[in-house]
């Protein structure tokens, strides 16, 4: 209905290139989308072979004043992956990439 995908033969194809939502947008629909992706990630962690998925993490410290720098680097990486995959001809799989950055301390306290 939105014209984002179309069916060609027996498969669906993306009509346009990369689709992104502006950073810092808050909406119930986006919140619910991320919640569902977290549920799907938990399912994949439990049910998929390690050859079919990638899970890793890093715990690190930094100055709170550098938060926007880190967020911007994550966003740039996401844009690069989106652009790369949008230009990939003859794709035969669809994957979801989730990146979470969240504080493990509150106001600089452990």
Residue, then its C-alpha position, 0 to 999 in steps of 0.5 A: x500500500x505504501x509503494x515501498x515494495x513490489x512483487x516480481x515473479x515469485x519474490x518481493x523487491x524494494x522499489x526505491x533505494x535506502x529508506x531511513x527515518x530521521x535521527x531523534x524521531x520519536x513515534x509510537x510506531x518506531x518504538x513498537x518496531x524496535x521492540x519487535x526487532x528486539x523480540x526477533x533478536x532474542x528469538x534468533x539468539x536462541x534458535x539460529x545457528x551462529x553461522x546465520x547470525x551475528x551477536x557481539x557487544x562492547x562495554x566501554x566508558x567515555x565522557x558524557x560530553x562525547x555521547x553525540x560523537x559516538x551516536x553520530x559514528x553509529x548513525x554513519x555506520x548504519x547509513x553506510x550499511x544501508x547504502x551498501x545493501x541498497x545498491x546490491x543487485x540480485x539480493x537473495x536474503x533479508x537481514x535485520x541489523x540492530x545497534x543498541x547504545x544504552x547507559x549502564x550507569x546513572x549520572x556517572x554513578x555505578 
